[in-house]
Amino acid sequence: MNERQDRRSQRTRHLLSEALIELIREKDYNTITVSDIIDRANVGRSTFYSHYRDKDDLFADQLDRVIDVLSRGFPSELGEGNLFFPSLGLFRHVAQEYELYKALVWGSSMDLLFKHVQNSLSNKIEQNLQGSGRKFNVPIPILANFIAGSFLTLLQWWLENKMNYSPDEMDGIFKKLTIPAVEAQEIKA
């Protein structure tokens, strides 16, 4: 693929992403159709299907992008005291995009959101734990899934309670709850 085609592909993906986000803010995710998305983005049906299988694939791609951007944008957050993922960056992102995530939490798309984000976060956490050189009493994939699930449950509670704590406070609470649990499973040399 040449640079011009790549830029065109990126532009199309951006238009489709923006259209989906706008629509999620306006109505329930389950009522949104591919036709709604392509009409809003002003792209053809075949163009949509050359990039995505369906709207769920588009949605999952956008979630992956958010997690990737945050993982690259907050590398200093990983390290001593947090080998998992940039949880503070995620809390801050959700706070900035409260209306969007509120619509997702209270909409019927929440199951899709949670399943996909948990899987994506679990994979990133698993890579970080394996790369840490630490050994644990439980299999790393199970530990990673526990951490991701804990984060998402706390995130959902935070959204449902109208974000009554700051992102920094929520991140501190998350770390106070999970880091001791993970450290308790570490095999000391």
ABEGO torsion letter per residue (X at the ends): XBAAAAAAAAAAAAAAAAAAAAAAAABBAAABBAAAAAAAAGBBAAAAAAABABAAAAAAAAAAAAAAAAAAAAAAABEBGBAABBAAAAAAAAAAAAAAAAAAAABAAAAAAAAAAAAAAAAAAAAAAAAAGBBBABBAAAAAAAAAAAAAAAAAAAAAAGGABBAAAAAAAAAAAAAAAAAAABBBX
